[in-house]
Amino acid sequence: MSEFLLTQVINYGAPLLGIIVFTGGLGIPLPCTLLVIAAGAFARQGILPWHTTALISIISVVAGDSISYSLGYYSRELVLQRFSETPRWLQAEQSFQKWGPLSIFFSRFLVTAIALPVNLLSGTTRFPFKKFLVYDLSGEVVWIFGYGGLGYWFGSEWELVNEFISNFGGLVLGVIIFGFGIRQAWNWQEKKKMHST
């Protein structure tokens, strides 16, 4: 799949890359980060125009993110019918109001596996769209210019960069899940103590 998409990006250029990252913004699992890094390397080789490719990619991925935000926004009533009274939902809403901006920003490029749930939660919790757009755009600019820039910088070694970033992203996600698990265990212990007294 990755090799096929890489070949097609070489053949059809920035517009196809834009379509791919737009689709990724909708939550369809595609190797978008790999393609962005490769696009940087292709730009260095003169295969892709760097500025046009970056601009099209940023506009496309932000459009995809905005649509997935809208899906969360317009499905709020269905979510509330099912979860509104649950403590977990109320906790999720409170946490998102506090940590939402950071989660939007960092999930664009550091922990991309949670980008779609963050987009949906942003919409469902009625996180202001203008604020969502600011943090989303900021994170996507870091993703495109940061990862594409690494591909450009390392040129023919871009695959090593992709491997490192994949491993690092997996590590960060693992640490986040581990931290969440510890927090949940702590909260459970605290509640148990309260009920026993």
C-alpha positions as CSV (number, residue, x, y, z in Angstrom):
1,M,0.0,0.0,0.0
2,S,2.7,2.5,1.0
3,E,4.8,1.8,-2.1
4,F,1.8,2.2,-4.3
5,L,0.9,5.5,-2.7
6,L,4.5,6.7,-2.9
7,T,4.5,5.9,-6.6
8,Q,1.2,7.7,-7.2
9,V,2.4,10.8,-5.3
10,I,5.5,10.9,-7.6
11,N,3.2,10.5,-10.6
12,Y,0.4,12.9,-9.7
13,G,2.1,15.3,-7.3
14,A,0.8,17.6,-4.6
15,P,-2.9,17.3,-5.4
16,L,-2.9,13.6,-4.7
17,L,-0.9,14.1,-1.5
18,G,-3.6,16.6,-0.5
19,I,-6.4,14.1,-1.1
20,I,-4.5,11.5,0.9
21,V,-3.9,13.7,3.9
22,F,-7.5,15.0,3.7
23,T,-8.7,11.4,3.9
24,G,-6.4,10.8,6.8
25,G,-8.0,13.8,8.6
26,L,-11.3,12.0,8.3
27,G,-9.8,9.1,10.2
28,I,-9.1,6.6,7.4
29,P,-5.9,4.9,8.3
30,L,-3.3,5.7,5.6
31,P,0.4,6.1,5.9
32,C,0.2,9.9,5.9
33,T,3.2,10.7,8.0
34,L,5.4,8.4,5.8
35,L,4.1,10.3,2.7
36,V,4.8,13.7,4.2
37,I,8.3,12.7,5.0
38,A,8.8,11.2,1.6
39,A,7.3,14.4,0.0
40,G,10.0,16.4,1.7
41,A,12.7,14.1,0.2
42,F,10.9,14.3,-3.2
43,A,11.0,18.1,-3.0
44,R,14.7,18.0,-2.4
45,Q,15.1,15.9,-5.5
46,G,13.0,18.4,-7.5
47,I,10.1,15.9,-8.0
48,L,7.6,18.0,-6.0
49,P,7.4,21.8,-5.6
50,W,8.0,22.3,-1.9
51,H,5.8,25.4,-1.3
52,T,2.8,24.3,-3.3
53,T,3.0,20.8,-1.8
54,A,3.1,22.1,1.8
55,L,0.2,24.6,1.2
56,I,-2.1,22.1,-0.5
57,S,-1.3,19.5,2.3
58,I,-2.0,21.9,5.1
59,I,-5.3,23.1,3.6
60,S,-6.4,19.6,2.9
61,V,-5.6,18.0,6.3
62,V,-7.2,20.9,8.1
63,A,-10.3,20.5,6.0
64,G,-10.4,16.8,6.9
65,D,-9.9,17.6,10.6
66,S,-12.7,20.1,10.4
67,I,-15.1,17.6,8.9
68,S,-14.4,15.1,11.6
69,Y,-14.9,17.9,14.2
70,S,-18.3,18.5,12.6
71,L,-19.2,14.8,12.8
72,G,-18.6,15.0,16.6
73,Y,-20.5,18.3,16.8
74,Y,-23.6,17.1,15.0
75,S,-23.6,13.7,16.8
76,R,-23.6,15.3,20.3
77,E,-27.3,14.6,20.9
78,L,-26.8,10.9,20.2
79,V,-23.8,10.8,22.5
80,L,-25.6,12.6,25.3
81,Q,-28.6,10.3,25.1
82,R,-26.3,7.4,25.8
83,F,-23.5,8.9,28.1
84,S,-24.6,12.3,29.4
85,E,-25.2,11.1,33.0
86,T,-22.2,8.8,33.3
87,P,-19.3,10.0,35.5
88,R,-16.8,9.1,32.8
89,W,-18.5,11.4,30.3
90,L,-18.6,14.3,32.7
91,Q,-15.0,13.7,33.5
92,A,-14.1,13.5,29.8
93,E,-15.8,16.9,29.2
94,Q,-14.1,18.5,32.2
95,S,-10.7,17.1,31.2
96,F,-11.2,18.2,27.6
97,Q,-12.1,21.8,28.6
98,K,-8.8,21.9,30.5
99,W,-6.5,19.9,28.3
100,G,-8.3,20.2,24.9
101,P,-6.0,22.8,23.3
102,L,-2.8,20.7,24.1
103,S,-4.4,17.5,23.0
104,I,-5.5,19.0,19.7
105,F,-2.1,20.5,19.1
106,F,0.1,17.5,20.0
107,S,-2.2,14.9,18.4
108,R,-1.5,16.5,15.0
109,F,2.1,15.4,14.9
110,L,3.3,13.7,18.1
111,V,0.5,11.1,18.9
112,T,-1.3,11.0,15.6
113,A,-3.1,7.7,16.6
114,I,-5.5,9.8,18.8
115,A,-6.1,12.6,16.3
116,L,-9.5,11.3,15.2
117,P,-10.9,10.7,18.7
118,V,-9.6,14.2,19.7
119,N,-11.4,15.8,16.7
120,L,-14.7,14.0,17.5
121,L,-14.4,14.8,21.2
122,S,-13.7,18.5,20.3
123,G,-17.0,18.6,18.4
124,T,-19.0,16.6,20.8
125,T,-18.0,18.7,23.9
126,R,-18.7,21.9,21.9
127,F,-15.1,23.0,22.1
128,P,-15.2,26.4,20.2
129,F,-14.5,25.7,16.5
130,K,-12.4,28.8,16.1
131,K,-10.1,27.7,18.9
132,F,-10.1,24.2,17.5
133,L,-9.0,25.6,14.1
134,V,-6.2,27.6,15.6
135,Y,-4.7,24.7,17.5
136,D,-5.4,22.3,14.6
137,L,-3.7,24.5,12.1
138,S,-0.7,25.1,14.4
139,G,-0.2,21.4,14.9
140,E,-0.6,20.5,11.2
141,V,1.9,23.2,10.2
142,V,4.4,21.6,12.6
143,W,3.5,18.2,11.1
144,I,3.9,19.3,7.5
145,F,6.9,21.5,7.8
146,G,8.6,19.5,10.6
147,Y,8.3,16.0,9.2
148,G,8.4,17.2,5.6
149,G,11.5,19.3,6.5
150,L,13.1,16.2,8.0
151,G,12.5,14.3,4.8
152,Y,14.0,17.3,2.9
153,W,17.0,17.5,5.2
154,F,17.8,13.7,5.2
155,G,17.0,13.3,1.5
156,S,17.6,9.7,0.4
157,E,17.7,8.5,4.1
158,W,14.1,9.6,4.6
159,E,13.0,6.0,5.4
160,L,15.2,5.9,8.4
161,V,13.5,9.1,9.6
162,N,10.1,7.5,9.2
163,E,11.1,4.4,11.1
164,F,12.4,6.5,14.0
165,I,9.3,8.7,14.1
166,S,7.0,5.6,14.0
167,N,8.9,4.1,16.9
168,F,8.9,7.4,18.9
169,G,5.2,8.0,18.3
170,G,4.4,4.4,19.5
171,L,6.6,5.0,22.6
172,V,4.8,8.3,23.4
173,L,1.4,6.6,22.9
174,G,2.5,3.8,25.2
175,V,3.6,6.2,27.9
176,I,0.3,8.1,27.6
177,I,-1.8,4.9,28.0
178,F,0.4,3.8,30.9
179,G,0.0,7.1,32.6
180,F,-3.8,7.0,32.1
181,G,-3.9,3.5,33.5
182,I,-1.9,4.6,36.6
183,R,-4.3,7.5,37.1
184,Q,-7.4,5.3,36.7
185,A,-5.9,2.9,39.3
186,W,-5.1,5.7,41.7
187,N,-8.7,7.1,41.3
188,W,-10.1,3.6,41.9
189,Q,-8.0,3.2,45.1
190,E,-9.1,6.6,46.4
191,K,-12.8,5.8,45.8
192,K,-12.3,2.4,47.5
193,K,-10.8,4.2,50.5
194,M,-13.6,6.6,50.7
195,H,-16.2,3.9,50.6
196,S,-14.5,1.8,53.3
197,T,-14.3,4.7,55.8
